[in-house]
């Protein structure tokens, strides 16, 4: 697993907002994993102060989804 350092750049930013901006899709369990990896991050409050830093794990990319073909007839 790759770990990416993150520095908060603005006001009213939450961990879940940073995850959404990074991946552009829901990432179930990632916010909890970030809090587990970074003790004391939750002590900063719901809105992280500008300049706060933490490590964010980046899950390995999944292969393409194999879907069953849809037949219209």
C-alpha positions in Angstrom: 0.0 0.0 0.0 1.2 3.5 -0.9 1.1 6.2 1.7 0.7 9.8 0.6 1.5 12.8 2.8 -1.3 15.4 2.9 -1.2 19.0 4.1 -4.5 20.9 4.7 -4.6 23.9 2.5 -7.7 25.8 3.5 -10.4 26.3 6.1 -13.5 24.2 6.8 -11.8 21.1 5.4 -12.6 17.6 6.7 -10.9 14.3 6.2 -13.8 13.0 4.2 -13.7 16.1 1.9 -10.0 15.5 1.2 -10.7 11.8 0.4 -13.5 12.9 -2.0 -11.3 15.5 -3.7 -8.5 12.9 -4.1 -10.5 9.9 -5.4 -13.7 11.5 -6.9 -15.7 8.6 -5.6 -16.8 7.0 -2.3 -14.1 5.1 -0.6 -15.8 3.1 2.2 -13.6 2.7 5.3 -10.8 5.0 4.1 -11.6 7.8 6.5 -11.5 5.4 9.4 -8.2 3.9 8.2 -6.7 7.4 8.0 -7.7 8.1 11.6 -6.2 4.7 12.6 -2.9 5.5 10.9 -2.7 9.0 12.3 -3.2 9.1 16.1 -4.2 12.5 17.3 -5.8 13.5 14.0 -9.3 13.3 15.5 -8.2 15.6 18.4 -7.9 18.4 15.9 -11.6 18.5 15.4 -14.0 17.8 12.6 -12.6 20.7 10.6 -8.9 20.4 10.2 -6.8 23.5 10.7 -4.8 24.9 7.8 -1.3 23.5 7.7 -2.2 20.2 9.5 -0.5 17.2 8.0 -1.3 13.5 8.0 -0.6 10.4 6.0 -3.3 9.0 3.7 -3.1 5.4 2.4 -3.7 5.0 -1.3 -5.4 1.7 -2.2 -3.9 -0.3 -5.0 -5.9 0.3 -8.2 -8.4 -2.4 -9.1 -8.5 -4.1 -12.4 -11.3 -3.4 -14.8 -14.6 -4.7 -13.7 -15.9 -7.6 -15.7 -19.5 -7.2 -16.4 -21.9 -9.7 -17.8 -23.2 -8.6 -21.2 -26.8 -7.3 -21.3 -28.9 -8.9 -23.9 -31.9 -6.9 -25.2 -33.6 -9.8 -26.8 
